[in-house]
Amino acid sequence: MAAEAAVAVVTGGSRGIGRGIALAVARLGHTVVVNYRSDERSAAETCRQALEQGAAAAVAIRADVADLDDGRRLVAESLAVAGRIDLWVNNAGVAPETRVDLLETTPASWDRLLGINLRGPFFLTQAVARAMIDQRGGGVASSPQIVFITSVSSRSASVNRGEYCVSKAGLSMVAQLFAARLAGQGIRVHEIRPGLIETDMTLPARQAYEQRIREGLVPLARWGTPDDVGRAVAAIASDTLAYSTGTVIDVDGGLGLRIL
């Protein structure tokens, strides 16, 4: 599927925030590569069909981004199928399987979260960056961009999911590091920090957060949606931020505001 249109790759793109991002950049006319894990094949196919119904070219590629070999294969297959990469969105991530007090956090949960949410994206972005540098040298995709989807948890402590907070705080620094390293190569890097977004991942805590939202936790007084995050990525993809790199965009309904 060699494509002259700009190409976006969205890791974890089959559902939740990733699907919202895929749909939003597809509306810009991008060809979209939807990455998914083996247990998400059905969701990925549904997403691909939705993209194509909206007249966007789309392909689904299975890869576990926590596996470094799989990650490198994802980059190579994306280039082979779509011909170029203009936008890479590091979205794939997981929450703890069980929320527990910080004093009960297990090494197994820590290793799982850090492997998927931090180690995988770091080395995957390393591979993507090299490919983008080669593209620019060859006159293809002259202004590629990389987006990291982190979380308000990168700056807000949740003592019942400490490993998640650490993974997202680390990913925020990864975004800054790559922004600094790649600016000279003409590759811009951005970070988007979603707040409380209504997805399967937040479902276990839905009731508790509903109450807190009613009590004023979120100034805009509602849950965020995957489309809210998708629109922020689409703004980046449309080159609205042409003179920005290392940018942090909060999509949190004002959750991070300091209000007296």
C-alpha positions as CSV (number, residue, x, y, z in Angstrom):
1,M,0.0,0.0,0.0
2,A,2.6,2.6,-1.0
3,A,1.0,5.9,-0.4
4,E,1.7,9.5,-1.4
5,A,-0.5,10.7,1.5
6,A,1.0,11.4,4.8
7,V,1.3,8.3,7.0
8,A,0.6,8.0,10.7
9,V,1.4,5.0,12.8
10,V,-0.5,4.6,16.1
11,T,0.7,2.0,18.6
12,G,-2.1,0.4,20.6
13,G,-4.4,1.9,17.9
14,S,-7.2,-0.6,17.9
15,R,-9.2,0.7,20.9
16,G,-9.6,3.4,23.5
17,I,-7.4,6.5,23.1
18,G,-5.5,4.9,20.2
19,R,-8.6,4.4,18.2
20,G,-9.6,8.0,18.8
21,I,-6.3,9.1,17.5
22,A,-6.4,6.9,14.5
23,L,-9.9,8.2,13.5
24,A,-8.8,11.8,14.1
25,V,-5.7,11.7,11.9
26,A,-7.6,9.7,9.2
27,R,-10.0,12.7,9.0
28,L,-7.0,14.7,7.9
29,G,-6.4,12.3,5.0
30,H,-3.6,10.4,6.5
31,T,-3.0,6.8,5.7
32,V,-3.1,5.1,9.1
33,V,-1.2,2.1,10.4
34,V,-3.0,0.6,13.4
35,N,-0.7,-1.4,15.6
36,Y,-2.2,-4.0,17.9
37,R,-1.3,-6.9,20.1
38,S,-2.3,-10.5,19.2
39,D,-5.2,-10.5,21.7
40,E,-6.7,-7.4,20.0
41,R,-7.0,-8.7,16.4
42,S,-10.8,-8.3,16.3
43,A,-10.7,-4.8,17.7
44,A,-7.9,-3.8,15.2
45,E,-9.9,-5.2,12.2
46,T,-13.0,-3.2,13.4
47,C,-10.9,-0.1,13.7
48,R,-9.4,-0.6,10.2
49,Q,-12.8,-1.0,8.7
50,A,-14.1,2.1,10.4
51,L,-11.1,4.1,9.0
52,E,-11.7,2.7,5.5
53,Q,-15.4,3.6,5.7
54,G,-14.3,7.1,6.3
55,A,-12.3,6.9,3.0
56,A,-8.9,6.7,4.7
57,A,-6.4,4.0,3.6
58,A,-5.6,1.8,6.6
59,V,-3.7,-1.3,7.6
60,A,-3.4,-3.2,10.8
61,I,-0.1,-4.6,12.0
62,R,0.3,-6.9,14.9
63,A,3.3,-6.3,17.2
64,D,4.0,-6.2,20.9
65,V,5.8,-2.9,21.4
66,A,7.3,-4.2,24.7
67,D,9.3,-6.7,22.7
68,L,12.2,-4.9,21.1
69,D,12.4,-7.2,18.0
70,D,8.7,-6.9,17.5
71,G,9.0,-3.1,17.7
72,R,11.7,-3.0,15.1
73,R,9.6,-5.2,12.9
74,L,6.7,-2.9,13.3
75,V,8.8,0.0,12.0
76,A,10.1,-2.0,9.1
77,E,6.6,-3.3,8.1
78,S,5.1,0.1,8.4
79,L,7.6,1.5,5.9
80,A,7.3,-1.5,3.6
81,V,3.5,-1.3,3.5
82,A,2.9,2.5,3.6
83,G,6.2,3.8,2.1
84,R,6.9,6.4,4.7
85,I,6.2,7.6,8.3
86,D,5.2,11.2,8.8
87,L,3.7,10.8,12.3
88,W,4.5,8.2,14.9
89,V,2.3,8.1,18.0
90,N,3.6,6.2,21.0
91,N,0.2,5.4,22.6
92,A,0.3,1.8,23.6
93,G,0.3,1.4,27.4
94,V,-1.2,-0.5,30.3
95,A,-2.4,0.1,33.8
96,P,-1.7,-2.2,36.8
97,E,-3.7,-5.4,36.7
98,T,-4.7,-4.6,40.3
99,R,-4.5,-1.3,42.1
100,V,-2.7,-1.8,45.4
101,D,-1.2,0.4,48.1
102,L,2.3,1.6,47.3
103,L,3.7,-0.6,50.2
104,E,2.2,-3.6,48.5
105,T,3.5,-3.0,44.9
106,T,5.2,-6.1,43.5
107,P,8.3,-6.4,41.4
108,A,6.3,-8.3,38.8
109,S,3.8,-5.5,38.4
110,W,6.7,-2.9,38.3
111,D,8.5,-4.8,35.6
112,R,5.4,-5.3,33.5
113,L,4.5,-1.6,33.7
114,L,8.0,-0.3,33.1
115,G,8.6,-2.7,30.3
116,I,5.4,-1.9,28.3
117,N,5.0,1.8,29.2
118,L,8.6,3.0,29.2
119,R,11.3,0.6,28.1
120,G,9.4,-0.5,24.9
121,P,8.6,3.1,23.7
122,F,12.1,4.3,24.4
123,F,13.7,1.7,22.1
124,L,10.9,1.8,19.6
125,T,11.3,5.6,19.3
126,Q,15.1,5.0,18.8
127,A,14.3,2.8,15.8
128,V,11.7,5.2,14.5
129,A,14.0,8.2,14.8
130,R,16.7,6.4,12.8
131,A,14.2,5.6,10.1
132,M,12.9,9.2,10.0
133,I,16.5,10.6,9.7
134,D,17.0,8.2,6.7
135,Q,13.7,9.4,5.2
136,R,14.6,13.0,5.4
137,G,18.0,12.3,3.9
138,G,16.2,10.6,1.0
139,G,13.8,13.4,0.5
140,V,10.8,11.5,1.9
141,A,8.6,12.8,4.7
142,S,10.4,16.1,5.0
143,S,8.9,17.1,8.4
144,P,8.2,14.0,10.4
145,Q,6.9,14.2,14.0
146,I,6.7,11.9,17.0
147,V,4.0,12.1,19.7
148,F,4.1,10.5,23.2
149,I,0.9,9.9,25.0
150,T,1.7,10.1,28.6
151,S,-0.8,11.0,31.4
152,V,-1.5,13.5,34.2
153,S,-0.1,10.7,36.3
154,S,3.3,11.8,35.1
155,R,3.1,14.6,37.5
156,S,0.3,13.5,40.0
157,A,1.0,10.9,42.6
158,S,-1.5,8.0,42.9
159,V,-0.3,5.8,45.8
160,N,-2.4,2.9,44.7
161,R,-0.7,2.6,41.3
162,G,2.8,3.9,41.8
163,E,4.4,1.9,39.1
164,Y,2.1,3.5,36.5
165,C,3.0,7.0,37.7
166,V,6.7,6.2,37.5
167,S,6.3,4.8,34.0
168,K,4.5,7.9,32.7
169,A,6.9,10.3,34.5
170,G,9.7,8.5,32.8
171,L,8.0,8.6,29.5
172,S,7.6,12.4,29.9
173,M,11.4,12.7,30.1
174,V,11.9,10.3,27.2
175,A,9.8,12.8,25.1
176,Q,12.0,15.7,26.2
177,L,15.2,13.7,25.5
178,F,14.1,12.8,21.9
179,A,12.9,16.4,21.3
180,A,16.3,17.7,22.2
181,R,18.2,15.0,20.2
182,L,16.1,15.2,17.1
183,A,15.5,18.9,16.7
184,G,18.7,19.3,14.6
185,Q,17.4,16.6,12.3
186,G,14.2,18.5,11.7
187,I,12.1,16.0,13.6
188,R,9.7,17.5,16.1
189,V,8.5,15.6,19.2
190,H,5.5,16.4,21.4
191,E,3.9,15.0,24.5
192,I,0.2,14.8,25.2
193,R,-0.9,14.3,28.8
194,P,-4.5,13.0,28.9
195,G,-6.5,13.3,32.1
196,L,-9.5,11.2,33.0
197,I,-10.5,9.7,29.7
198,E,-13.5,7.4,29.4
199,T,-12.0,4.1,28.2
200,D,-11.8,0.4,29.2
201,M,-8.6,1.2,31.2
202,T,-10.5,3.6,33.5
203,L,-13.5,1.4,33.8
204,P,-12.5,-0.2,37.2
205,A,-12.2,3.3,38.8
206,R,-15.2,4.8,36.9
207,Q,-17.5,5.0,39.9
208,A,-15.0,6.6,42.2
209,Y,-14.0,9.2,39.7
210,E,-17.6,10.0,38.8
211,Q,-18.1,11.1,42.3
212,R,-14.9,13.2,42.4
213,I,-15.8,14.8,39.1
214,R,-19.1,15.9,40.5
215,E,-17.3,17.3,43.5
216,G,-15.1,19.5,41.3
217,L,-12.0,17.5,40.6
218,V,-12.2,18.4,36.9
219,P,-12.9,22.1,36.2
220,L,-14.7,21.3,32.9
221,A,-16.9,18.9,34.9
222,R,-16.8,15.9,32.5
223,W,-14.9,12.9,31.5
224,G,-12.6,13.3,28.5
225,T,-13.1,11.1,25.5
226,P,-10.7,9.4,23.1
227,D,-11.7,11.9,20.5
228,D,-10.5,14.8,22.7
229,V,-7.1,13.3,22.7
230,G,-7.4,12.5,18.9
231,R,-8.1,16.1,18.1
232,A,-5.0,17.2,19.9
233,V,-2.9,14.8,17.9
234,A,-4.6,15.9,14.7
235,A,-3.6,19.5,15.5
236,I,0.0,18.3,15.6
237,A,-0.4,16.3,12.5
238,S,-1.9,19.2,10.6
239,D,1.3,21.2,11.3
240,T,-0.4,23.7,13.5
241,L,2.6,23.7,15.8
242,A,5.2,24.1,13.1
243,Y,7.6,26.1,15.4
244,S,7.2,23.9,18.5
245,T,9.1,20.8,19.7
246,G,9.3,19.4,23.2
247,T,5.7,20.7,23.6
248,V,3.6,19.3,26.5
249,I,-0.2,19.5,25.7
250,D,-2.6,18.8,28.6
251,V,-5.9,17.2,27.6
252,D,-7.3,17.0,31.0
253,G,-10.3,19.4,31.4
254,G,-8.2,21.6,33.6
255,L,-7.4,18.9,36.1
256,G,-3.8,20.2,36.4
257,L,-4.9,23.8,37.3
258,R,-3.8,25.2,40.7
259,I,-7.0,26.8,42.0
260,L,-7.2,28.8,45.3
